[in-house]
Amino acid sequence: MLNKKPLKFTFIDMAVIIVIIAVISLFFSRMNQVLAYKWEWGAIPSYFFFLDPVTGKLKANILIIGFFTTIKLSIWSTL
């Protein structure tokens, strides 16, 4: 049986994690300032489902259809 030393969380580990979080935060902050794009999150649900004008029923849109197609393909590929 191998005797492994337990991993210790050191000051350097904490410093690296803080630096990585700071760099990611600065990146997204800078992109928010530079792009100045107003996100329209209200449009997103219409890509999942839509109201059919003929029947008046809620139907799956392209993202849901693509998701289930991917699931079917992965099931068929494992058989």
CYANA upper distance limits for C-alpha pairs under 8 A (distance plus 0.5 A):
  9 PHE  CA     13 ASP  CA      6.71
  9 PHE  CA     14 MET  CA      8.02
 10 THR  CA     14 MET  CA      7.07
 11 PHE  CA     15 ALA  CA      6.68
 12 ILE  CA     16 VAL  CA      6.62
 13 ASP  CA     17 ILE  CA      6.78
 14 MET  CA     18 ILE  CA      6.68
 15 ALA  CA     19 VAL  CA      6.64
 16 VAL  CA     20 ILE  CA      6.65
 17 ILE  CA     21 ILE  CA      6.69
 18 ILE  CA     22 ALA  CA      6.57
 19 VAL  CA     23 VAL  CA      6.60
 20 ILE  CA     24 ILE  CA      6.71
 21 ILE  CA     25 SER  CA      6.55
 22 ALA  CA     26 LEU  CA      6.54
 23 VAL  CA     27 PHE  CA      6.57
 24 ILE  CA     28 PHE  CA      6.83
 25 SER  CA     29 SER  CA      6.53
 26 LEU  CA     30 ARG  CA      6.45
 27 PHE  CA     31 MET  CA      6.65
 28 PHE  CA     32 ASN  CA      6.57
 29 SER  CA     33 GLN  CA      6.96
 30 ARG  CA     34 VAL  CA      6.58
 31 MET  CA     35 LEU  CA      6.23
 32 ASN  CA     36 ALA  CA      6.39
 32 ASN  CA     37 TYR  CA      7.97
 40 GLU  CA     44 ILE  CA      8.34
 43 ALA  CA     47 TYR  CA      8.00
 44 ILE  CA     48 PHE  CA      7.88
 45 PRO  CA     49 PHE  CA      6.98
 46 SER  CA     50 PHE  CA      6.09
 46 SER  CA     61 ASN  CA      7.92
 47 TYR  CA     61 ASN  CA      6.17
 47 TYR  CA     62 ILE  CA      6.69
 47 TYR  CA     63 LEU  CA      6.49
 48 PHE  CA     60 ALA  CA      6.63
 48 PHE  CA     61 ASN  CA      5.48
 48 PHE  CA     62 ILE  CA      7.04
 48 PHE  CA     63 LEU  CA      5.83
 48 PHE  CA     64 ILE  CA      6.00
 49 PHE  CA     58 LEU  CA      6.99
 49 PHE  CA     59 LYS  CA      6.02
 49 PHE  CA     60 ALA  CA      5.07
 49 PHE  CA     61 ASN  CA      5.28
 49 PHE  CA     64 ILE  CA      8.02
 50 PHE  CA     58 LEU  CA      6.10
 50 PHE  CA     59 LYS  CA      5.94
 50 PHE  CA     60 ALA  CA      7.01
 50 PHE  CA     61 ASN  CA      6.70
 51 LEU  CA     56 GLY  CA      6.50
 51 LEU  CA     57 LYS  CA      6.11
 51 LEU  CA     58 LEU  CA      5.01
 51 LEU  CA     59 LYS  CA      6.65
 52 ASP  CA     56 GLY  CA      5.56
 52 ASP  CA     57 LYS  CA      5.97
 52 ASP  CA     58 LEU  CA      6.65
 52 ASP  CA     59 LYS  CA      6.97
 53 PRO  CA     57 LYS  CA      8.32
 60 ALA  CA     64 ILE  CA      6.26
 60 ALA  CA     65 ILE  CA      6.87
 61 ASN  CA     65 ILE  CA      6.69
 62 ILE  CA     66 GLY  CA      6.43
 63 LEU  CA     67 PHE  CA      6.53
 64 ILE  CA     68 PHE  CA      6.76
 65 ILE  CA     69 THR  CA      6.61
 66 GLY  CA     70 THR  CA      6.62
 67 PHE  CA     71 ILE  CA      6.83
 68 PHE  CA     72 LYS  CA      6.61
 69 THR  CA     73 LEU  CA      6.62
 70 THR  CA     74 SER  CA      6.67
 71 ILE  CA     75 ILE  CA      6.71
 72 LYS  CA     76 TRP  CA      6.62
 73 LEU  CA     77 SER  CA      6.49
 74 SER  CA     78 THR  CA      6.89
 75 ILE  CA     79 LEU  CA      7.25
